[in-house]
Amino acid sequence: MNELNEHETEIKGLRKDGKNEEAAKYLQENPDARLFKMANKVDLEVQKMRRIKREMVATNAPAERVKALEERITLTMKRFNEMVERQKHATQ
């Protein structure tokens, strides 16, 4: 995620400075940088699930429900990481 955040910062900075051609070149040289929007979506989704988990724990929700949510969080992050790895290998 940190790497994708760095890509996002670089791309947005170039675009803000009106350097659209340089931003396009950056994306060409770093194809995985295109995933930063997806990374932001996944991050928000995981944050939301963690917030729900905290609420569940605070209200003494059944342990199996909390565990199921933890597994869903883990699976969400794992799938995204696998997608990033596939993207990296596809561009090598």
Residue, then its C-alpha position, 0 to 999 in steps of 0.5 A: m500500500n505504501e508503494l501505491n501511495e507514493h505512486e499516487t502522490e507522484i502522479k497527482g503532483l505531476r498532474k497538479d503542476g500541469k505535467n500531464e505528459e510526465a505523468a503519462k510517462y510515469l504511468q508507462e514506466n510504473p504500470d502498477a501505479r494505476l492501482f492506486k485508486m483501487a488501493n484507496k477503495v480497498d483501504l476504505e473498505v478495510q477501515k469500515m470493516r475494522r470499525i464494525k469489528r470494534e463495534m461488535v467487540a464493544t457490544n459483545a457480539p458472538a465470537e464467531r461473528v467477529k472471527a468471520l469478519e476478521e477472516r473477511i478483512t484478511l481475505t480482502m487484503k490478501r486478494f488485493n495483494e495478489m492482484v498487485e503481484r499479478q500486475k507486477h509480474a505481468t509487466q516484467 
